[in-house]
Amino acid sequence: MAVSVFRNIRYAAGPTGAARFAAPAPVHGVPGADEPGPTAPAPERRFPADLSPLTGPGWVRGEDYLTLNVWTPRTDGNAPVMVFVHGGAFISGTGQAPVYDGTSFVRDGVVLVTLNYRLGALGWLDLPDAPRNRGLLDVLAALRWVREHIAGYGGDPDRVTVFGQSAGGMILSALLLMPEAAGLFRGAISQSGGLYALTGAEAAETTRALADRLGVAATAEAFADIPDERLVSALAEVPGVGPRLSPLGVVFDGLDDAPPPHPVDLLVGTNTQESLLYQRPEQSAALDAIFRDARERLVSRHGKAFTYDFDWRGGPFGACHAVELPFVFDTTDLPALRTANGLLGPDVPPSLAAEMHGAWVRFAMSGDPGWSGTHRFH
């Protein structure tokens, strides 16, 4: 099947000047390009594993980075749509990473959308004179773009499934609680995400620490003149507070008292050895508990969900955080994944990618991945 790819489509105006800490602003028209565009400001992160297939090119400078990419089997159909929200601990990542290539979804009759959103201080620092959770508002704006425009790319706006991993899974879980997101998607898949948020008090600790590091007041007005490069480097110097996944994240006071999630089809899962990615034995129990608790919180609040455990341990880092992604996208053949310190290593069972990718496609098609109870991928 032929694959048409439309890259670097702006879904919101570039967050520049005073707009860096504002809600996303609409753009007129939907210009795109043949090549990938800029990405959100982000630090270079290092892990024991080579994560370049998941992190992409790193920070590619440019102002118009609130963009998305569309892979489609045809532009005159009404195929189901899957929208992927990347992870990266709210401080890094891009929808342009090689693992997130949409060719396998197109092969199976699905329109695939990936996107960028604001990261780090620009997207998630909690400030009294700026909208809260600006990165989340970016994703919401992208979903509105999909609702309005995806029919022109062969997709059915009434058959949209959002899926995300890690920070992306936590973002889509937050969308399930937002009245503004009602009706924008009918299915959701949270991979190593779930309901997880910082309280306003916890977020304020990071805001104060970053403001102190920069020698400015803890306001958007004071941060406005600080270059992106300095914001990125200063945030990397801010120590973590407790066993958190990141100093930043979705901020939501009263999470336990929030209304029930939207009644969409839901698939939720985690990997059985999440913390092995980080190679921090002293923190492994706390990190694993965060992922496990976030998953159970979402499942219990939703009331009805398909669940899975990813337990393939054949790679050098076991069933660690993010290792399921190449199987979901059926991109396990990428050479960088197969090296000695690659996420998968050299011996990858081809049947596992077919099984997992197929389940995601079935869920997008019908709302049912093909099992009851909890399924184990191994």
C-alpha positions in Angstrom: 0.0 0.0 0.0 1.2 3.5 -0.9 2.1 5.7 2.0 1.6 9.5 1.9 3.5 11.5 4.6 2.7 15.1 5.4 5.3 16.6 7.8 5.7 19.7 9.8 2.1 20.8 9.7 1.5 23.7 12.1 -1.5 23.2 14.5 -0.8 26.3 16.5 1.3 29.4 16.2 5.0 29.3 17.2 5.3 30.1 21.0 7.6 33.1 20.6 8.0 36.4 22.5 5.1 37.0 24.9 3.5 33.8 23.6 6.2 31.5 25.1 4.2 31.2 28.3 0.7 31.7 26.8 -2.0 29.3 25.7 -1.5 28.0 22.2 -2.8 30.4 19.5 -4.6 29.2 16.4 -3.0 29.5 12.9 -4.7 30.2 9.7 -4.2 27.6 7.0 -2.3 24.3 7.5 1.1 24.7 5.7 3.4 21.8 5.8 6.8 20.7 4.4 8.5 17.7 2.9 11.1 17.6 5.7 10.9 17.5 9.5 10.8 20.9 11.2 12.1 22.3 14.4 11.5 20.7 17.8 10.8 22.0 21.2 13.7 23.3 23.4 15.1 20.3 25.3 18.3 19.2 27.0 20.5 16.4 25.8 19.7 13.4 28.0 22.0 10.4 28.5 21.0 6.9 29.5 22.9 3.6 29.7 20.8 2.5 26.7 21.0 4.2 23.3 17.7 5.9 23.1 18.3 7.9 20.0 15.6 6.0 18.0 13.1 7.3 20.6 14.5 10.8 21.3 15.1 11.7 17.6 17.4 14.5 16.6 17.3 16.4 19.9 16.6 20.1 19.9 16.4 21.4 16.4 16.2 25.2 16.7 13.3 27.1 15.2 10.2 29.0 16.3 7.4 27.0 14.6 7.7 23.7 16.5 4.0 23.2 17.5 3.6 20.9 14.5 2.3 17.5 13.7 3.0 14.8 11.1 0.5 12.6 9.2 1.0 9.2 7.6 -2.0 8.1 5.6 -3.0 5.3 3.2 -5.1 7.7 1.1 -6.4 11.2 1.3 -10.0 10.5 0.2 -11.0 7.8 2.7 -12.4 7.6 6.2 -9.8 5.4 8.0 -9.5 5.2 11.7 -7.0 7.7 13.2 -4.4 7.2 15.9 -2.7 10.2 17.5 0.5 9.5 19.3 1.8 11.7 22.2 5.5 11.0 22.9 7.1 10.7 26.3 10.4 12.2 27.7 9.6 13.1 31.3 8.0 16.4 30.2 11.4 17.8 29.3 12.5 16.1 26.1 11.3 14.1 23.1 9.6 14.7 19.7 7.0 13.1 17.5 9.7 13.0 14.8 11.8 10.2 16.3 12.5 7.2 14.0 10.7 4.7 16.1 7.4 6.6 15.6 7.4 6.1 11.9 3.7 5.5 10.9 4.3 3.2 7.9 3.2 0.1 9.6 -0.1 1.7 10.7 -0.8 2.9 7.2 -0.1 -0.7 6.0 -2.9 -1.8 8.2 -5.3 0.9 7.1 -4.8 3.5 9.9 -4.0 7.2 9.6 -1.2 7.9 12.1 -0.5 11.4 13.6 2.5 12.3 15.7 3.1 15.7 17.3 5.4 18.1 19.2 4.3 20.0 22.3 6.1 22.5 24.6 8.5 20.9 27.0 10.4 21.9 30.1 9.7 25.3 31.7 7.9 26.6 28.6 5.3 23.8 28.7 5.1 22.8 32.3 6.5 25.3 34.8 3.7 26.4 37.1 3.5 30.2 37.1 0.9 32.4 38.8 0.6 34.7 35.7 0.5 32.1 33.0 -2.0 29.3 32.1 -1.3 26.0 33.9 -0.2 22.9 31.9 0.6 24.7 28.7 2.0 21.5 27.1 -1.3 19.8 27.8 -3.1 22.7 26.2 -0.8 22.2 23.1 -1.9 18.6 22.8 -5.5 19.6 23.2 -5.0 22.1 20.3 -3.5 19.4 18.2 -6.5 17.2 18.8 -8.8 20.0 17.8 -6.8 20.3 14.6 -7.3 16.6 14.0 -11.0 17.0 14.6 -11.2 19.8 12.0 -8.8 18.7 9.4 -8.1 15.0 9.4 -10.9 14.2 6.9 -8.8 16.0 4.3 -6.0 13.4 5.0 -8.2 10.4 4.7 -9.1 10.0 8.4 -12.4 9.8 10.2 -12.7 12.5 12.9 -15.3 10.3 14.7 -12.8 7.4 15.0 -9.8 8.9 16.7 -7.7 7.0 19.3 -5.1 8.8 21.3 -2.2 6.8 22.6 0.9 7.9 24.5 3.8 6.6 26.5 5.3 7.8 29.8 4.7 11.5 29.9 2.5 11.1 26.8 0.4 8.5 28.7 0.0 10.9 31.6 -1.0 13.7 29.3 -3.7 11.7 27.6 -4.9 10.5 31.1 -5.2 14.2 32.1 -7.2 14.8 28.9 -9.7 12.2 30.1 -10.5 14.6 33.0 -10.8 17.8 30.9 -14.3 18.9 29.9 -12.7 20.6 26.9 -11.5 17.3 25.5 -14.9 15.6 25.5 -15.8 14.3 22.0 -12.3 14.8 20.5 -11.4 11.0 20.7 -13.3 7.8 21.3 -10.4 5.6 22.5 -7.2 6.0 24.6 -4.2 3.9 25.2 -1.9 4.8 28.1 1.5 3.0 28.0 3.5 3.3 31.2 1.4 6.4 32.0 -1.8 6.5 33.9 -3.2 9.2 36.3 -0.2 10.9 37.7 0.1 14.6 38.6 1.9 17.1 40.8 0.0 19.2 43.2 0.3 22.9 43.0 2.4 22.9 46.1 4.8 20.3 44.6 5.0 22.2 41.4 5.8 25.4 43.2 9.0 23.9 44.7 10.4 23.5 41.2 9.3 27.0 40.2 11.0 28.5 43.2 14.1 26.5 42.7 14.4 27.5 39.0 13.7 31.1 39.7 16.4 31.1 42.4 18.8 29.5 40.0 18.2 32.2 37.5 18.0 35.1 40.0 14.5 36.2 38.9 11.0 36.4 40.4 8.9 33.3 40.0 6.6 34.7 37.4 6.1 34.4 33.6 6.8 38.1 33.3 10.2 37.6 34.9 11.0 34.5 32.8 10.0 36.2 29.6 13.4 37.6 28.7 15.4 34.5 29.5 16.7 32.7 26.4 15.5 29.2 25.8 19.1 27.9 26.1 19.4 29.2 29.6 16.0 27.9 30.6 17.0 24.4 29.4 20.4 24.4 31.1 19.1 25.9 34.4 16.3 23.4 34.6 18.9 20.6 34.3 20.6 22.1 37.4 17.5 21.9 39.5 17.6 18.9 41.9 14.8 16.5 41.9 12.4 16.5 44.9 11.6 13.0 46.2 11.1 9.9 44.0 9.6 11.8 41.1 9.9 10.9 37.4 10.7 14.5 36.6 10.8 17.9 38.3 7.9 18.9 36.0 4.6 17.3 34.9 0.9 17.7 34.8 -0.3 19.9 37.7 -3.7 19.0 39.1 -4.9 19.8 42.5 -7.5 17.5 43.9 -6.9 14.6 41.6 -8.7 12.2 43.8 -11.8 14.4 43.8 -11.8 14.9 40.0 -14.8 13.9 38.0 -14.8 10.4 36.4 -12.8 10.2 33.1 -14.6 10.5 29.8 -16.3 7.1 29.0 -14.0 6.3 26.0 -12.6 2.8 25.2 -9.5 2.5 27.3 -6.4 0.3 27.2 -3.8 0.7 29.9 -0.5 -1.1 30.6 3.0 -1.1 32.1 6.2 -2.9 31.6 7.2 -5.3 34.3 10.7 -3.8 34.8 10.2 -0.1 34.2 13.0 1.1 36.4 15.7 -0.9 34.6 16.0 1.8 32.0 17.4 4.2 34.6 19.9 1.8 36.2 19.3 3.4 39.6 18.9 0.4 42.0 18.4 2.6 45.0 15.3 4.2 43.4 13.9 1.2 41.5 11.2 0.3 44.0 9.9 3.9 44.2 10.0 4.4 40.4 8.2 1.1 39.8 5.6 2.1 42.4 4.9 5.4 40.6 4.1 3.6 37.3 2.1 0.9 39.0 0.0 3.3 41.1 -0.7 5.6 38.2 -1.9 2.7 36.1 -4.2 1.4 38.9 -5.5 4.9 39.6 -6.6 5.3 36.0 -8.2 1.9 35.7 -10.1 2.1 38.9 -11.4 5.7 38.1 -12.4 4.7 34.6 -14.2 1.5 35.8 -13.7 -0.5 32.6 -10.4 -0.9 30.8 -8.4 -3.5 28.9 -5.0 -4.0 30.6 -1.7 -5.5 29.7 1.7 -6.3 31.1 4.8 -6.1 28.8 7.2 -8.7 30.0 9.7 -9.4 27.1 13.1 -9.6 28.8 15.2 -10.6 25.9 17.1 -7.3 25.5 20.0 -5.9 27.5 17.7 -3.8 29.6 14.9 -6.3 30.2 11.3 -5.3 30.2 12.3 -1.7 31.0 10.5 1.6 30.5 10.0 2.4 26.8 11.1 -1.0 25.4 7.6 -1.8 24.1 7.5 1.2 21.7 9.3 -0.4 18.8 6.9 -3.4 19.0 3.9 -1.1 19.0 5.1 0.8 15.9 6.5 -2.4 14.3 9.9 -0.7 13.9 12.1 -3.2 15.7 14.4 -3.5 12.6 16.0 -0.1 13.2 19.7 -0.7 13.4 20.3 1.5 16.5 17.9 -0.7 18.5 19.9 -3.8 17.8 23.4 -2.8 18.9 25.1 -4.0 22.1 23.6 -1.1 24.1 20.5 -0.7 22.0 17.2 -0.9 23.6 16.4 -4.3 22.1 19.7 -6.0 21.4 20.3 -8.3 18.5 17.7 -11.1 19.2 14.2 -9.8 18.7 11.2 -12.2 18.2 9.4 -11.0 15.0 6.1 -12.4 16.2 6.0 -10.1 19.2 5.8 -6.9 17.1 3.1 -8.5 14.9 1.2 -9.4 18.1 1.4 -6.0 19.8 1.1 -3.8 16.8 -1.9 -5.8 15.7 -3.6 -5.4 19.1 -3.2 -1.6 18.8 -4.7 -1.6 15.3 -7.6 -3.8 16.4 -8.3 -1.4 19.3 -8.3 1.6 16.9 -10.7 -0.3 14.6 -13.1 -1.7 17.1 -12.3 -0.6 20.7 -11.2 -4.2 21.6 -7.6 -5.3 21.4 -8.6 -9.0 21.4 -8.5 -10.2 25.0 -10.3 -10.0 28.3 -8.6 -9.5 31.6 -4.9 -8.6 31.6 -2.9 -9.7 28.6 0.8 -10.5 28.9 3.2 -9.7 26.1 6.4 -11.8 26.5 
